[in-house]
Every structure is written in structure tokens, then in C-alpha cells.
């Protein structure tokens, strides 16, 4: 069961479920240090007012 939960978490399942409940969730991708908005049907890079990608922790 733990392996199944880790597999589902790794592919973004939890974030998509949060998106279904709240409309979206914020996801930080550590490899690129970029913040994404996860929607139930996809994801997009979160940008600031100047159109530049927001870094994690901003």
C-alpha cells in the first residue's frame, strides 16, 4: 500500500485532487525552482506582473 501511495504522489495525483477541491494548487518543482499552478486538468507556470516565472519561495 505504501508503494502505491508513493507512486500516486510522485505523479501529481495528490495535487490534482487538491485542484478538484479548491480549483487549483501551487506546486514547486525543485529541479527548476519554478512555481506551477496545478489545475485538475493540467498545469501552468505561475508568472509575476512582468510575465517572468515565479521562483519557489517568492
Short mmCIF file of the C-alpha atoms (twelve columns), coordinates in Angstrom:
data_MODEL
# 
_entry.id   MODEL 
# 
loop_
_atom_site.group_PDB 
_atom_site.id 
_atom_site.type_symbol 
_atom_site.label_atom_id 
_atom_site.label_alt_id 
_atom_site.label_comp_id 
_atom_site.label_asym_id 
_atom_site.label_seq_id 
_atom_site.Cartn_x 
_atom_site.Cartn_y 
_atom_site.Cartn_z 
_atom_site.pdbx_PDB_model_num 
ATOM 1  C CA . UNK A 1  0.000   0.000  0.000   1 
ATOM 2  C CA . UNK A 2  2.846   2.407  0.788   1 
ATOM 3  C CA . UNK A 3  4.375   1.802  -2.650  1 
ATOM 4  C CA . UNK A 4  1.026   2.617  -4.262  1 
ATOM 5  C CA . UNK A 5  0.697   5.843  -2.286  1 
ATOM 6  C CA . UNK A 6  4.228   6.907  -3.173  1 
ATOM 7  C CA . UNK A 7  3.583   6.176  -6.839  1 
ATOM 8  C CA . UNK A 8  0.382   8.221  -6.844  1 
ATOM 9  C CA . UNK A 9  2.062   11.101 -5.034  1 
ATOM 10 C CA . UNK A 10 5.016   11.127 -7.433  1 
ATOM 11 C CA . UNK A 11 2.832   11.630 -10.492 1 
ATOM 12 C CA . UNK A 12 0.947   14.607 -9.026  1 
ATOM 13 C CA . UNK A 13 -2.215  12.734 -8.072  1 
ATOM 14 C CA . UNK A 14 -2.485  14.489 -4.707  1 
ATOM 15 C CA . UNK A 15 -2.052  17.945 -6.262  1 
ATOM 16 C CA . UNK A 16 -4.721  17.210 -8.875  1 
ATOM 17 C CA . UNK A 17 -7.118  16.093 -6.136  1 
ATOM 18 C CA . UNK A 18 -6.482  19.331 -4.251  1 
ATOM 19 C CA . UNK A 19 -7.164  21.139 -7.535  1 
ATOM 20 C CA . UNK A 20 -10.512 19.401 -7.837  1 
ATOM 21 C CA . UNK A 21 -11.459 20.549 -4.342  1 
ATOM 22 C CA . UNK A 22 -10.103 24.113 -4.397  1 
ATOM 23 C CA . UNK A 23 -9.837  24.888 -8.115  1 
ATOM 24 C CA . UNK A 24 -6.016  24.838 -8.116  1 
ATOM 25 C CA . UNK A 25 -2.913  24.071 -6.055  1 
ATOM 26 C CA . UNK A 26 0.599   25.529 -6.141  1 
ATOM 27 C CA . UNK A 27 3.465   23.149 -6.868  1 
ATOM 28 C CA . UNK A 28 7.173   23.903 -6.580  1 
ATOM 29 C CA . UNK A 29 9.386   21.950 -8.976  1 
ATOM 30 C CA . UNK A 30 12.718  21.695 -7.180  1 
ATOM 31 C CA . UNK A 31 14.736  20.823 -10.291 1 
ATOM 32 C CA . UNK A 32 13.903  24.142 -11.956 1 
ATOM 33 C CA . UNK A 33 12.950  26.175 -8.839  1 
ATOM 34 C CA . UNK A 34 9.801   27.327 -10.649 1 
ATOM 35 C CA . UNK A 35 6.316   27.582 -9.161  1 
ATOM 36 C CA . UNK A 36 3.455   25.980 -11.107 1 
ATOM 37 C CA . UNK A 37 -0.302  26.220 -10.740 1 
ATOM 38 C CA . UNK A 38 -1.802  22.715 -10.863 1 
ATOM 39 C CA . UNK A 39 -5.365  22.578 -12.150 1 
ATOM 40 C CA . UNK A 40 -7.465  19.404 -12.227 1 
ATOM 41 C CA . UNK A 41 -6.800  19.062 -15.966 1 
ATOM 42 C CA . UNK A 42 -3.276  20.453 -16.343 1 
ATOM 43 C CA . UNK A 43 -0.643  22.855 -15.065 1 
ATOM 44 C CA . UNK A 44 0.819   26.245 -15.974 1 
ATOM 45 C CA . UNK A 45 3.851   28.246 -14.881 1 
ATOM 46 C CA . UNK A 46 2.981   30.943 -12.346 1 
ATOM 47 C CA . UNK A 47 4.273   34.331 -13.551 1 
ATOM 48 C CA . UNK A 48 4.649   37.714 -11.892 1 
ATOM 49 C CA . UNK A 49 3.266   41.049 -13.158 1 
ATOM 50 C CA . UNK A 50 6.188   41.346 -15.610 1 
ATOM 51 C CA . UNK A 51 5.494   37.914 -17.114 1 
ATOM 52 C CA . UNK A 52 8.575   36.283 -15.585 1 
ATOM 53 C CA . UNK A 53 8.237   32.834 -13.965 1 
ATOM 54 C CA . UNK A 54 7.964   32.978 -10.179 1 
ATOM 55 C CA . UNK A 55 10.625  31.099 -8.270  1 
ATOM 56 C CA . UNK A 56 9.760   28.830 -5.354  1 
ATOM 57 C CA . UNK A 57 9.601   30.723 -2.074  1 
ATOM 58 C CA . UNK A 58 8.660   34.116 -3.531  1 
# 
